[in-house]
């Protein structure tokens, strides 16, 4: 599997509820950044996480605050160890019921068949508004 296929397989496992299979594609020393690297008391999705346990925290937290409705991938790029995807998402806040609509980009590095770096970019102002901030 090339880098892009690894990331796409990881995302497929996540969206199909196969967390354990997804985590098998995460390096032990992986860095996961969902939107912002700094943690926040207001937005539980912010903060850098590490390894498979950190990746699990990212997606468990996501599921506790957002209901995914649409996650479109407009394009993807495979460049050696790097995979880049971008598109648009539409989720709903479980707490406020507000929609969260954003363009997004994902930059990953895959080393020896496992994701070693994962940074998701999205409209953080729209996320904060949807979550009640």
MITITI-977508 format. One record per residue: x, y, z of N, C-alpha, C in turn; residue number from 1. Coordinates in Angstrom, 1 decimal. Layout:
<guke n_x="X" n_y="Y" n_z="Z" ca_x="X" ca_y="Y" ca_z="Z" c_x="X" c_y="Y" c_z="Z" num="NUM"/>
...
This chain:
<guke n_x="0.8" n_y="-1.2" n_z="0.0" ca_x="0.0" ca_y="0.0" ca_z="0.0" c_x="0.9" c_y="1.2" c_z="0.0" num="1"/>
<guke n_x="0.6" n_y="2.2" n_z="-0.8" ca_x="1.3" ca_y="3.5" ca_z="-0.8" c_x="0.7" c_y="4.3" c_z="0.3" num="2"/>
<guke n_x="1.3" n_y="5.5" n_z="0.5" ca_x="0.9" ca_y="6.4" ca_z="1.6" c_x="-0.5" c_y="6.8" c_z="1.5" num="3"/>
<guke n_x="-1.0" n_y="7.2" n_z="0.4" ca_x="-2.4" ca_y="7.6" ca_z="0.2" c_x="-3.3" c_y="6.4" c_z="0.5" num="4"/>
<guke n_x="-3.0" n_y="5.3" n_z="0.0" ca_x="-3.9" ca_y="4.1" ca_z="0.3" c_x="-4.0" c_y="3.8" c_z="1.7" num="5"/>
<guke n_x="-2.8" n_y="4.0" n_z="2.4" ca_x="-2.8" ca_y="3.7" ca_z="3.9" c_x="-3.8" c_y="4.7" c_z="4.6" num="6"/>
<guke n_x="-3.7" n_y="6.0" n_z="4.2" ca_x="-4.5" ca_y="7.0" ca_z="4.9" c_x="-6.0" c_y="6.8" c_z="4.5" num="7"/>
<guke n_x="-6.3" n_y="6.5" n_z="3.3" ca_x="-7.6" ca_y="6.2" ca_z="2.9" c_x="-8.2" c_y="5.0" c_z="3.6" num="8"/>
<guke n_x="-7.4" n_y="3.9" n_z="3.8" ca_x="-7.8" ca_y="2.7" ca_z="4.5" c_x="-8.1" c_y="3.1" c_z="5.9" num="9"/>
<guke n_x="-7.2" n_y="3.9" n_z="6.5" ca_x="-7.4" ca_y="4.3" ca_z="7.9" c_x="-8.7" c_y="5.1" c_z="8.1" num="10"/>
<guke n_x="-9.0" n_y="6.0" n_z="7.2" ca_x="-10.2" ca_y="6.8" ca_z="7.3" c_x="-11.4" c_y="5.9" c_z="7.0" num="11"/>
<guke n_x="-11.4" n_y="5.0" n_z="6.1" ca_x="-12.5" ca_y="4.1" ca_z="5.9" c_x="-12.8" c_y="3.3" c_z="7.1" num="12"/>
<guke n_x="-11.7" n_y="2.8" n_z="7.8" ca_x="-12.0" ca_y="2.0" ca_z="9.1" c_x="-12.6" c_y="2.9" c_z="10.1" num="13"/>
<guke n_x="-12.1" n_y="4.2" n_z="10.2" ca_x="-12.7" ca_y="5.1" ca_z="11.2" c_x="-14.2" c_y="5.3" c_z="10.9" num="14"/>
<guke n_x="-14.5" n_y="5.7" n_z="9.7" ca_x="-15.9" ca_y="6.0" ca_z="9.4" c_x="-16.8" c_y="4.8" c_z="9.4" num="15"/>
<guke n_x="-16.3" n_y="3.6" n_z="9.3" ca_x="-17.1" ca_y="2.3" ca_z="9.3" c_x="-17.1" c_y="1.7" c_z="10.8" num="16"/>
<guke n_x="-16.5" n_y="2.5" n_z="11.7" ca_x="-16.6" ca_y="2.0" ca_z="13.1" c_x="-15.6" c_y="0.9" c_z="13.4" num="17"/>
<guke n_x="-14.6" n_y="0.7" n_z="12.6" ca_x="-13.6" ca_y="-0.3" ca_z="12.9" c_x="-12.3" c_y="0.3" c_z="13.5" num="18"/>
<guke n_x="-12.5" n_y="0.8" n_z="14.7" ca_x="-11.4" ca_y="1.5" ca_z="15.4" c_x="-10.1" c_y="0.6" c_z="15.5" num="19"/>
<guke n_x="-10.2" n_y="-0.6" n_z="15.9" ca_x="-9.1" ca_y="-1.4" ca_z="16.1" c_x="-8.3" c_y="-1.6" c_z="14.8" num="20"/>
<guke n_x="-9.0" n_y="-1.8" n_z="13.7" ca_x="-8.3" ca_y="-2.0" ca_z="12.4" c_x="-7.6" c_y="-0.7" c_z="12.0" num="21"/>
<guke n_x="-8.2" n_y="0.5" n_z="12.3" ca_x="-7.6" ca_y="1.8" ca_z="12.0" c_x="-6.4" c_y="2.0" c_z="12.8" num="22"/>
<guke n_x="-6.4" n_y="1.6" n_z="14.1" ca_x="-5.3" ca_y="1.8" ca_z="15.0" c_x="-4.1" c_y="1.0" c_z="14.6" num="23"/>
<guke n_x="-4.3" n_y="-0.1" n_z="14.0" ca_x="-3.2" ca_y="-1.0" ca_z="13.5" c_x="-2.4" c_y="-0.2" c_z="12.4" num="24"/>
<guke n_x="-2.9" n_y="0.8" n_z="11.8" ca_x="-2.2" ca_y="1.6" ca_z="10.8" c_x="-1.6" c_y="2.8" c_z="11.4" num="25"/>
<guke n_x="-1.5" n_y="2.9" n_z="12.7" ca_x="-0.9" ca_y="4.1" ca_z="13.4" c_x="0.4" c_y="3.7" c_z="14.0" num="26"/>
<guke n_x="1.5" n_y="4.4" n_z="13.8" ca_x="2.8" ca_y="4.1" ca_z="14.3" c_x="2.8" c_y="4.4" c_z="15.8" num="27"/>
<guke n_x="3.6" n_y="3.6" n_z="16.6" ca_x="3.6" ca_y="3.8" ca_z="18.1" c_x="4.0" c_y="5.3" c_z="18.5" num="28"/>
<guke n_x="4.8" n_y="6.0" n_z="17.7" ca_x="5.2" ca_y="7.3" ca_z="18.1" c_x="4.5" c_y="8.4" c_z="17.2" num="29"/>
<guke n_x="3.4" n_y="8.0" n_z="16.6" ca_x="2.6" ca_y="9.0" ca_z="15.7" c_x="2.2" c_y="10.2" c_z="16.5" num="30"/>
<guke n_x="2.1" n_y="11.3" n_z="15.7" ca_x="1.6" ca_y="12.6" ca_z="16.2" c_x="0.3" c_y="12.9" c_z="15.5" num="31"/>
<guke n_x="-0.8" n_y="13.1" n_z="16.3" ca_x="-2.1" ca_y="13.4" ca_z="15.7" c_x="-2.5" c_y="14.8" c_z="16.2" num="32"/>
<guke n_x="-2.8" n_y="15.6" n_z="15.2" ca_x="-3.2" ca_y="17.0" ca_z="15.5" c_x="-4.6" c_y="17.2" c_z="14.9" num="33"/>
<guke n_x="-5.7" n_y="17.2" n_z="15.6" ca_x="-7.0" ca_y="17.6" ca_z="15.1" c_x="-7.2" c_y="19.1" c_z="15.2" num="34"/>
<guke n_x="-6.9" n_y="19.7" n_z="14.1" ca_x="-7.1" ca_y="21.2" ca_z="13.9" c_x="-6.1" c_y="22.1" c_z="14.6" num="35"/>
<guke n_x="-6.0" n_y="22.1" n_z="15.9" ca_x="-5.1" ca_y="23.0" ca_z="16.6" c_x="-4.2" c_y="22.1" c_z="17.5" num="36"/>
<guke n_x="-2.9" n_y="22.4" n_z="17.5" ca_x="-2.0" ca_y="21.6" ca_z="18.4" c_x="-2.1" c_y="21.9" c_z="19.9" num="37"/>
<guke n_x="-2.6" n_y="23.1" n_z="20.2" ca_x="-2.7" ca_y="23.4" ca_z="21.6" c_x="-4.1" c_y="23.0" c_z="22.1" num="38"/>
<guke n_x="-4.1" n_y="22.4" n_z="23.3" ca_x="-5.4" ca_y="22.0" ca_z="23.9" c_x="-6.2" c_y="23.2" c_z="24.3" num="39"/>
<guke n_x="-7.5" n_y="22.9" n_z="24.5" ca_x="-8.4" ca_y="24.0" ca_z="24.8" c_x="-9.5" c_y="23.5" c_z="25.8" num="40"/>
<guke n_x="-9.8" n_y="24.2" n_z="26.8" ca_x="-10.9" ca_y="23.8" ca_z="27.7" c_x="-12.3" c_y="23.9" c_z="27.0" num="41"/>
<guke n_x="-12.4" n_y="24.8" n_z="26.0" ca_x="-13.6" ca_y="25.1" ca_z="25.3" c_x="-13.9" c_y="24.1" c_z="24.2" num="42"/>
<guke n_x="-12.8" n_y="23.6" n_z="23.5" ca_x="-13.0" ca_y="22.7" ca_z="22.4" c_x="-12.2" c_y="21.4" c_z="22.6" num="43"/>
<guke n_x="-12.9" n_y="20.4" n_z="23.0" ca_x="-12.2" ca_y="19.1" ca_z="23.4" c_x="-11.4" c_y="18.5" c_z="22.2" num="44"/>
<guke n_x="-11.7" n_y="18.9" n_z="21.0" ca_x="-11.0" ca_y="18.3" ca_z="19.9" c_x="-9.6" c_y="18.9" c_z="19.7" num="45"/>
<guke n_x="-9.3" n_y="20.0" n_z="20.3" ca_x="-8.0" ca_y="20.6" ca_z="20.1" c_x="-6.9" c_y="19.9" c_z="21.0" num="46"/>
<guke n_x="-5.7" n_y="19.9" n_z="20.5" ca_x="-4.6" ca_y="19.3" ca_z="21.3" c_x="-3.9" c_y="18.2" c_z="20.5" num="47"/>
<guke n_x="-2.6" n_y="18.1" n_z="20.7" ca_x="-1.8" ca_y="17.1" ca_z="20.1" c_x="-1.9" c_y="15.8" c_z="20.9" num="48"/>
<guke n_x="-2.0" n_y="14.7" n_z="20.1" ca_x="-2.1" ca_y="13.4" ca_z="20.7" c_x="-1.0" c_y="12.5" c_z="20.1" num="49"/>
<guke n_x="-0.7" n_y="11.4" n_z="20.8" ca_x="0.5" ca_y="10.6" ca_z="20.4" c_x="0.1" c_y="9.1" c_z="20.4" num="50"/>
<guke n_x="0.6" n_y="8.5" n_z="19.3" ca_x="0.5" ca_y="7.0" ca_z="19.2" c_x="-1.0" c_y="6.5" c_z="19.0" num="51"/>
<guke n_x="-1.1" n_y="5.2" n_z="18.9" ca_x="-2.5" ca_y="4.7" ca_z="18.7" c_x="-3.5" c_y="5.1" c_z="19.8" num="52"/>
<guke n_x="-3.1" n_y="5.2" n_z="21.1" ca_x="-4.0" ca_y="5.6" ca_z="22.1" c_x="-4.4" c_y="7.1" c_z="21.9" num="53"/>
<guke n_x="-3.5" n_y="7.9" n_z="21.4" ca_x="-3.9" ca_y="9.3" ca_z="21.1" c_x="-4.8" c_y="9.4" c_z="20.0" num="54"/>
<guke n_x="-4.5" n_y="8.6" n_z="18.9" ca_x="-5.4" ca_y="8.6" ca_z="17.8" c_x="-6.8" c_y="8.1" c_z="18.2" num="55"/>
<guke n_x="-6.9" n_y="7.1" n_z="19.0" ca_x="-8.2" ca_y="6.7" ca_z="19.5" c_x="-8.9" c_y="7.8" c_z="20.3" num="56"/>
<guke n_x="-8.2" n_y="8.5" n_z="21.1" ca_x="-8.8" ca_y="9.7" ca_z="21.9" c_x="-9.3" c_y="10.7" c_z="20.9" num="57"/>
<guke n_x="-8.6" n_y="11.0" n_z="19.8" ca_x="-9.1" ca_y="12.0" ca_z="18.8" c_x="-10.4" c_y="11.6" c_z="18.3" num="58"/>
<guke n_x="-10.6" n_y="10.3" n_z="17.9" ca_x="-11.8" ca_y="9.9" ca_z="17.2" c_x="-12.9" c_y="9.6" c_z="18.2" num="59"/>
<guke n_x="-12.6" n_y="9.2" n_z="19.4" ca_x="-13.6" ca_y="9.0" ca_z="20.5" c_x="-14.2" c_y="10.3" c_z="20.9" num="60"/>
<guke n_x="-13.3" n_y="11.3" n_z="21.0" ca_x="-13.7" ca_y="12.7" ca_z="21.3" c_x="-14.6" c_y="13.2" c_z="20.2" num="61"/>
<guke n_x="-14.2" n_y="13.1" n_z="19.0" ca_x="-14.9" ca_y="13.5" ca_z="17.8" c_x="-16.4" c_y="13.0" c_z="17.9" num="62"/>
<guke n_x="-16.5" n_y="11.7" n_z="18.2" ca_x="-17.8" ca_y="11.0" ca_z="18.2" c_x="-18.6" c_y="11.5" c_z="19.4" num="63"/>
<guke n_x="-18.0" n_y="12.0" n_z="20.4" ca_x="-18.8" ca_y="12.5" ca_z="21.6" c_x="-19.3" c_y="13.9" c_z="21.4" num="64"/>
<guke n_x="-18.8" n_y="14.6" n_z="20.4" ca_x="-19.2" ca_y="16.0" ca_z="20.2" c_x="-19.8" c_y="16.3" c_z="18.8" num="65"/>
<guke n_x="-19.6" n_y="15.5" n_z="17.9" ca_x="-20.1" ca_y="15.7" ca_z="16.5" c_x="-20.7" c_y="14.5" c_z="15.9" num="66"/>
<guke n_x="-21.8" n_y="14.7" n_z="15.2" ca_x="-22.4" ca_y="13.7" ca_z="14.4" c_x="-22.0" c_y="13.9" c_z="12.9" num="67"/>
<guke n_x="-21.2" n_y="13.0" n_z="12.4" ca_x="-20.8" ca_y="13.2" ca_z="11.0" c_x="-22.0" c_y="13.0" c_z="10.0" num="68"/>
<guke n_x="-22.1" n_y="13.9" n_z="9.1" ca_x="-23.2" ca_y="13.8" ca_z="8.1" c_x="-22.7" c_y="13.6" c_z="6.7" num="69"/>
<guke n_x="-21.6" n_y="14.3" n_z="6.4" ca_x="-21.0" ca_y="14.3" ca_z="5.0" c_x="-19.5" c_y="14.6" c_z="5.1" num="70"/>
<guke n_x="-18.7" n_y="13.8" n_z="4.4" ca_x="-17.3" ca_y="14.0" ca_z="4.4" c_x="-16.8" c_y="13.7" c_z="3.0" num="71"/>
<guke n_x="-16.8" n_y="14.7" n_z="2.2" ca_x="-16.4" ca_y="14.6" ca_z="0.8" c_x="-15.0" c_y="14.8" c_z="0.6" num="72"/>
<guke n_x="-14.3" n_y="13.9" n_z="-0.2" ca_x="-13.0" ca_y="14.1" ca_z="-0.6" c_x="-13.0" c_y="14.6" c_z="-2.0" num="73"/>
<guke n_x="-12.5" n_y="15.8" n_z="-2.2" ca_x="-12.5" ca_y="16.4" ca_z="-3.6" c_x="-11.2" c_y="16.0" c_z="-4.4" num="74"/>
<guke n_x="-10.1" n_y="15.8" n_z="-3.7" ca_x="-8.9" ca_y="15.4" ca_z="-4.4" c_x="-7.9" c_y="14.8" c_z="-3.3" num="75"/>
<guke n_x="-6.9" n_y="14.1" n_z="-3.8" ca_x="-5.9" ca_y="13.5" ca_z="-3.0" c_x="-4.6" c_y="13.4" c_z="-3.8" num="76"/>
<guke n_x="-3.5" n_y="13.5" n_z="-3.0" ca_x="-2.2" ca_y="13.5" ca_z="-3.6" c_x="-1.3" c_y="12.5" c_z="-2.8" num="77"/>
<guke n_x="-0.6" n_y="11.7" n_z="-3.6" ca_x="0.4" ca_y="10.8" ca_z="-3.0" c_x="1.7" c_y="11.2" c_z="-3.4" num="78"/>
<guke n_x="2.6" n_y="11.5" n_z="-2.4" ca_x="3.9" ca_y="12.0" ca_z="-2.7" c_x="4.9" c_y="11.3" c_z="-1.8" num="79"/>
<guke n_x="5.3" n_y="10.1" n_z="-2.2" ca_x="6.2" ca_y="9.3" ca_z="-1.4" c_x="5.7" c_y="9.0" c_z="0.0" num="80"/>
<guke n_x="6.3" n_y="9.5" n_z="1.0" ca_x="5.8" ca_y="9.2" ca_z="2.4" c_x="4.6" c_y="10.1" c_z="2.8" num="81"/>
<guke n_x="4.3" n_y="11.1" n_z="1.9" ca_x="3.3" ca_y="12.1" ca_z="2.3" c_x="2.0" c_y="11.8" c_z="1.5" num="82"/>
<guke n_x="0.9" n_y="12.0" n_z="2.2" ca_x="-0.4" ca_y="11.9" ca_z="1.6" c_x="-1.2" c_y="13.2" c_z="2.0" num="83"/>
<guke n_x="-1.8" n_y="13.8" n_z="1.0" ca_x="-2.6" ca_y="15.0" ca_z="1.2" c_x="-4.0" c_y="14.8" c_z="0.6" num="84"/>
<guke n_x="-5.0" n_y="15.1" n_z="1.4" ca_x="-6.4" ca_y="15.0" ca_z="0.9" c_x="-7.1" c_y="16.3" c_z="1.3" num="85"/>
<guke n_x="-8.1" n_y="16.7" n_z="0.5" ca_x="-8.9" ca_y="17.8" ca_z="0.9" c_x="-10.3" c_y="17.7" c_z="0.3" num="86"/>
<guke n_x="-11.2" n_y="18.4" n_z="1.0" ca_x="-12.6" ca_y="18.3" ca_z="0.6" c_x="-13.5" c_y="19.2" c_z="1.4" num="87"/>
<guke n_x="-14.7" n_y="18.8" n_z="1.6" ca_x="-15.6" ca_y="19.5" ca_z="2.5" c_x="-16.4" c_y="18.5" c_z="3.4" num="88"/>
<guke n_x="-16.7" n_y="19.0" n_z="4.6" ca_x="-17.4" ca_y="18.2" ca_z="5.5" c_x="-18.6" c_y="19.0" c_z="6.0" num="89"/>
<guke n_x="-19.6" n_y="18.2" n_z="6.5" ca_x="-20.8" ca_y="18.7" ca_z="7.1" c_x="-21.1" c_y="17.8" c_z="8.3" num="90"/>
<guke n_x="-21.0" n_y="18.3" n_z="9.5" ca_x="-21.3" ca_y="17.6" ca_z="10.7" c_x="-22.3" c_y="18.4" c_z="11.5" num="91"/>
<guke n_x="-22.8" n_y="17.8" n_z="12.6" ca_x="-23.7" ca_y="18.5" ca_z="13.5" c_x="-23.2" c_y="18.3" c_z="14.9" num="92"/>
<guke n_x="-23.3" n_y="19.4" n_z="15.7" ca_x="-22.9" ca_y="19.4" ca_z="17.1" c_x="-23.9" c_y="18.6" c_z="17.9" num="93"/>
<guke n_x="-23.5" n_y="17.6" n_z="18.7" ca_x="-24.4" ca_y="16.9" ca_z="19.5" c_x="-25.0" c_y="17.7" c_z="20.6" num="94"/>
<guke n_x="-24.2" n_y="18.7" n_z="21.1" ca_x="-24.6" ca_y="19.5" ca_z="22.2" c_x="-25.6" c_y="20.6" c_z="21.8" num="95"/>
<guke n_x="-25.3" n_y="21.3" n_z="20.7" ca_x="-26.1" ca_y="22.5" ca_z="20.3" c_x="-27.0" c_y="22.2" c_z="19.2" num="96"/>
<guke n_x="-26.8" n_y="21.2" n_z="18.4" ca_x="-27.6" ca_y="20.9" ca_z="17.2" c_x="-27.2" c_y="21.8" c_z="16.0" num="97"/>
<guke n_x="-26.2" n_y="22.6" n_z="16.2" ca_x="-25.8" ca_y="23.5" ca_z="15.2" c_x="-24.9" c_y="22.8" c_z="14.1" num="98"/>
<guke n_x="-25.1" n_y="23.2" n_z="12.9" ca_x="-24.3" ca_y="22.5" ca_z="11.8" c_x="-22.8" c_y="23.0" c_z="11.9" num="99"/>
<guke n_x="-21.9" n_y="22.2" n_z="11.5" ca_x="-20.5" ca_y="22.5" ca_z="11.3" c_x="-20.2" c_y="22.2" c_z="9.9" num="100"/>
<guke n_x="-20.0" n_y="23.2" n_z="9.0" ca_x="-19.7" ca_y="23.0" ca_z="7.6" c_x="-18.3" c_y="23.7" c_z="7.4" num="101"/>
<guke n_x="-17.4" n_y="22.9" n_z="6.7" ca_x="-16.1" ca_y="23.5" ca_z="6.5" c_x="-15.4" c_y="22.8" c_z="5.4" num="102"/>
<guke n_x="-14.6" n_y="23.6" n_z="4.7" ca_x="-13.6" ca_y="23.0" ca_z="3.8" c_x="-12.5" c_y="22.4" c_z="4.7" num="103"/>
<guke n_x="-11.8" n_y="21.4" n_z="4.3" ca_x="-10.8" ca_y="20.7" ca_z="5.1" c_x="-9.6" c_y="20.2" c_z="4.3" num="104"/>
<guke n_x="-8.5" n_y="20.0" n_z="5.0" ca_x="-7.4" ca_y="19.4" ca_z="4.4" c_x="-6.7" c_y="18.5" c_z="5.4" num="105"/>
<guke n_x="-6.1" n_y="17.4" n_z="5.0" ca_x="-5.5" ca_y="16.5" ca_z="5.8" c_x="-4.1" c_y="16.2" c_z="5.3" num="106"/>
<guke n_x="-3.1" n_y="16.4" n_z="6.1" ca_x="-1.7" ca_y="16.1" ca_z="5.7" c_x="-1.2" c_y="15.0" c_z="6.6" num="107"/>
<guke n_x="-0.7" n_y="13.9" n_z="6.0" ca_x="-0.2" ca_y="12.8" ca_z="6.7" c_x="1.2" c_y="12.4" c_z="6.2" num="108"/>
<guke n_x="1.9" n_y="11.8" n_z="7.1" ca_x="3.2" ca_y="11.1" ca_z="6.7" c_x="3.0" c_y="9.7" c_z="7.1" num="109"/>
<guke n_x="3.4" n_y="8.8" n_z="6.2" ca_x="3.3" ca_y="7.4" ca_z="6.5" c_x="4.7" c_y="6.8" c_z="6.4" num="110"/>
<guke n_x="5.1" n_y="6.1" n_z="7.4" ca_x="6.5" ca_y="5.5" ca_z="7.5" c_x="6.3" c_y="4.0" c_z="7.8" num="111"/>
<guke n_x="6.9" n_y="3.2" n_z="6.9" ca_x="6.8" ca_y="1.7" ca_z="7.1" c_x="5.4" c_y="1.3" c_z="7.2" num="112"/>
<guke n_x="4.5" n_y="1.8" n_z="6.4" ca_x="3.1" ca_y="1.4" ca_z="6.3" c_x="2.2" c_y="1.8" c_z="7.4" num="113"/>
<guke n_x="2.7" n_y="2.7" n_z="8.3" ca_x="1.9" ca_y="3.2" ca_z="9.4" c_x="1.9" c_y="4.8" c_z="9.4" num="114"/>
<guke n_x="0.8" n_y="5.3" n_z="9.8" ca_x="0.7" ca_y="6.8" ca_z="9.9" c_x="1.6" c_y="7.3" c_z="11.0" num="115"/>
<guke n_x="2.5" n_y="8.2" n_z="10.7" ca_x="3.4" ca_y="8.7" ca_z="11.8" c_x="3.1" c_y="10.2" c_z="12.1" num="116"/>
<guke n_x="2.4" n_y="10.8" n_z="11.2" ca_x="2.0" ca_y="12.2" ca_z="11.4" c_x="0.6" c_y="12.4" c_z="10.7" num="117"/>
<guke n_x="-0.3" n_y="13.1" n_z="11.4" ca_x="-1.7" ca_y="13.3" ca_z="11.0" c_x="-2.1" c_y="14.7" c_z="11.5" num="118"/>
<guke n_x="-2.3" n_y="15.6" n_z="10.5" ca_x="-2.7" ca_y="17.0" ca_z="10.9" c_x="-3.9" c_y="17.3" c_z="10.0" num="119"/>
<guke n_x="-5.0" n_y="17.5" n_z="10.7" ca_x="-6.3" ca_y="17.9" ca_z="10.1" c_x="-6.5" c_y="19.4" c_z="10.2" num="120"/>
<guke n_x="-6.8" n_y="20.0" n_z="9.1" ca_x="-7.1" ca_y="21.5" ca_z="9.0" c_x="-8.5" c_y="21.7" c_z="8.7" num="121"/>
<guke n_x="-9.2" n_y="22.6" n_z="9.4" ca_x="-10.6" ca_y="22.9" ca_z="9.1" c_x="-10.9" c_y="24.3" c_z="9.6" num="122"/>
<guke n_x="-12.1" n_y="24.8" n_z="9.4" ca_x="-12.5" ca_y="26.1" ca_z="9.8" c_x="-12.7" c_y="26.1" c_z="11.3" num="123"/>
<guke n_x="-11.8" n_y="26.5" n_z="12.1" ca_x="-11.9" ca_y="26.4" ca_z="13.6" c_x="-12.9" c_y="27.3" c_z="14.1" num="124"/>
<guke n_x="-13.1" n_y="28.5" n_z="13.5" ca_x="-14.2" ca_y="29.4" ca_z="14.0" c_x="-15.5" c_y="28.8" c_z="13.8" num="125"/>
<guke n_x="-15.8" n_y="28.1" n_z="12.7" ca_x="-17.0" ca_y="27.4" ca_z="12.4" c_x="-17.2" c_y="26.3" c_z="13.4" num="126"/>
<guke n_x="-16.1" n_y="25.6" n_z="13.7" ca_x="-16.2" ca_y="24.5" ca_z="14.7" c_x="-16.6" c_y="25.0" c_z="16.1" num="127"/>
<guke n_x="-15.9" n_y="26.1" n_z="16.5" ca_x="-16.2" ca_y="26.7" ca_z="17.8" c_x="-17.6" c_y="27.2" c_z="17.9" num="128"/>
<guke n_x="-18.1" n_y="27.8" n_z="16.8" ca_x="-19.5" ca_y="28.3" ca_z="16.8" c_x="-20.5" c_y="27.1" c_z="16.9" num="129"/>
<guke n_x="-20.2" n_y="26.0" n_z="16.2" ca_x="-21.1" ca_y="24.9" ca_z="16.2" c_x="-21.2" c_y="24.2" c_z="17.6" num="130"/>
<guke n_x="-20.0" n_y="24.2" n_z="18.3" ca_x="-19.9" ca_y="23.6" ca_z="19.6" c_x="-20.4" c_y="24.5" c_z="20.7" num="131"/>
<guke n_x="-20.8" n_y="25.8" n_z="20.4" ca_x="-21.4" ca_y="26.7" ca_z="21.3" c_x="-20.5" c_y="27.8" c_z="21.8" num="132"/>
<guke n_x="-19.3" n_y="27.9" n_z="21.2" ca_x="-18.4" ca_y="28.9" ca_z="21.6" c_x="-18.6" c_y="30.3" c_z="21.0" num="133"/>
